[in-house]
Amino acid sequence: MKTRSFLTVMALLAFFACNAQTPRSDKDAVLDNILTRASVRSFTSKAVEPEKVETMLRSGMAAPTAMNKQAWHFVVVTDKTKLKAIQQYESPLAIVVCGDTMKGKDLWIADASLASENILLTAHALGLGAVWTAVYPREETIQNVRKTLQLPDHLIPVNTIIIGYPAADPQVKDKWNPENISYNTYGGKK
Ligand SMILES: Cc1cc2nc3c(=O)[nH]c(=O)nc-3n(C[C@H](O)[C@H](O)[C@H](O)COP(=O)(O)O)c2cc1C
C-alpha cells in the first residue's frame, strides 16, 4: 500500500515537473486563437475599452496589402443611432471596414478582407466576440452604410464587424475537410 502511495506521489510530481518544463509557446497561443475563433452574434451591454479598439485597429492595419497600398479605411461606430441603422445584431461597437478605390484599383477587397480577419482574431484574443456582417456587394446595404456614415464615393464598405463582450460562448465549427484539398492537380492525392 505504502509503495503504491509513493508511486502515485512520484507520478504526480513527474507530471507537474514535465508540464512546468514545457510551457505553452507563443506559437501554440496563436494557433489556439485561430482554431477557437467563432462568430459571435449576441453581446452584453458592456462597452469595449478604447485600448482594445485601438489594438484591433492596429492588428487590422498589420495585414498584408497588395503592393502595400493599404487600400482601406476603418470607421469605428459607437453612436447608438448609427449602430441601430447598420447593425444586424445589437452590440456596443462596430467597425466598418471599407475598401479605398483611390488607393487600390482592383485589390481593395482583398486588403479589406485580410484586415477584417485580423480584427476578428484580435477581438477573440482580447476576450471579445465579433462577426463579419455582409455589406459588399449588396447595393442596398452599401447605400445604407454609405448614407449613415457619410462615406465619400471612393470608399466602399465591405462589411460591418459587430463587436462586443459575448453573452454566451459560441460553438466553434470544425471546417477541416480534406476533400477541399488537391495535390499538384485538381483531385490529385497526397
Ligand atoms: C463574406 C462573409 C459574409 C458574412 N455575412 C454574414 C452576415 O451577413 N451575417 C452573419 O450573421 N454572419 C455573416 N458571416 C459570418 C459567417 O456566417 C460565419 O463566418 C460562418 O457561418 C462560419 O462560422 P464561424 O465564423 O463561427 O466559423 C459572414 C462571413 C463572411 C466571411
The ligand as a Gaussian input file, in Angstrom:
#p B3LYP/6-31G(d) Opt

LIG

0 1
 C      -18.067000      37.280000     -46.613000
 C      -18.802000      36.937000     -45.336000
 C      -20.092000      37.403000     -45.150000
 C      -20.783000      37.123000     -43.963000
 N      -22.003000      37.683000     -43.757000
 C      -22.647000      37.463000     -42.598000
 C      -23.858000      38.112000     -42.328000
 O      -24.347000      38.956000     -43.120000
 N      -24.494000      37.840000     -41.160000
 C      -23.971000      36.965000     -40.251000
 O      -24.589000      36.755000     -39.211000
 N      -22.787000      36.344000     -40.467000
 C      -22.122000      36.569000     -41.609000
 N      -20.899000      35.998000     -41.828000
 C      -20.329000      35.079000     -40.820000
 C      -20.470000      33.629000     -41.302000
 O      -21.822000      33.243000     -41.250000
 C      -19.592000      32.713000     -40.432000
 O      -18.238000      33.106000     -40.532000
 C      -19.731000      31.258000     -40.869000
 O      -21.002000      30.759000     -40.589000
 C      -18.705000      30.358000     -40.198000
 O      -18.852000      30.430000     -38.801000
 P      -17.678000      30.896000     -37.838000
 O      -17.308000      32.303000     -38.191000
 O      -18.267000      30.768000     -36.456000
 O      -16.523000      29.954000     -38.058000
 C      -20.186000      36.285000     -42.972000
 C      -18.879000      35.832000     -43.175000
 C      -18.188000      36.168000     -44.329000
 C      -16.756000      35.691000     -44.486000

